[in-house]
Amino acid sequence: MTVSLKQATSGEAELMKSLSVQAFTSDFEKYGSFPPGIESFEWHKNEIEKGHYYKIIDDTKVAGGICVIPSLNDEIEIKYLFISDSFQNKGIGSEVMCLIEKMYTAFKIWNLVTPGEAYRNHHFYEKLGYRKVGEFLPDPEKPFKLFEYRKAMEN
């Protein structure tokens, strides 16, 4: 298995949208909605044009994507990481996280959010050195909770 990251192009926005919707379908079934923007072609196109949206390549096949949002200070957010079902449980996610961290070495604080009931995600991120630093309800009228994770990079 050879995993690599390649910058997604505007012409791949529909592909990335399709892959992300497929990857987040179980979240939709569990929580009743997709993560914000995932269903929108325009959202994918706009994020790709910002230049920090990558397709995940496993050998020669697109396995998913990762979108990061760098800030003006030394922090960066992993907005979305998604891997198609057929590529899961092969170590691709861990490899992707290692690759993206190597691409953005200037950033010392890495942040992300994940659903409170996404126990597999919690285990995955904690295994990679992320620590839960908070939780919140995006909509106070609904019980859906997000957990905030953070990783401080060593110098």
C-alpha positions, 0 to 999 in steps of 0.5 A, a space after each residue: 500500500 502506497 498512500 499519498 496526498 495530492 491537491 484536489 482540483 476544481 474539476 474533482 469537486 464532484 468526485 470529492 463531494 461524492 466520496 465524502 457523502 458516501 463516507 459520511 452516510 453512516 453519520 447521516 443515518 445516526 445523527 440525521 444530517 451530514 457535516 456542514 457543506 459535505 452535500 454541497 458541490 459549491 462548498 467542495 469547489 470553494 474549499 479546493 480553490 483555497 488550496 488546502 484540500 487534498 485527495 487521498 490516493 491509495 496506490 492509484 485509486 482515490 480513497 477519500 479526502 482531507 481538508 485543513 484550514 490554516 490560521 494566521 497563528 500557529 494553529 491549523 484545523 482539520 476540517 474534514 477527513 474522510 475515507 471511503 468504506 472500501 478503504 477503511 481499516 487498512 491504516 490509511 487514516 493514520 498514514 494520512 495524518 502523518 503525511 498532512 502533519 509533515 506538510 504543515 510543519 509550521 503549525 504547532 497546534 492541531 484542532 478538530 471536532 468529531 461527534 460525541 458518539 463517534 467512539 471509533 474516531 475518538 480512539 483513532 485521534 487519541 492514538 495519534 496524540 490528540 486530546 479531548 479539550 472540550 465539547 459543545 452542542 452546535 444546536 442547543 435545541 438538539 442533543 447532538 454533541 461535538 467533541 473538540 480535540 487538540 494536539 500540540 506538536 513537539 518542536 
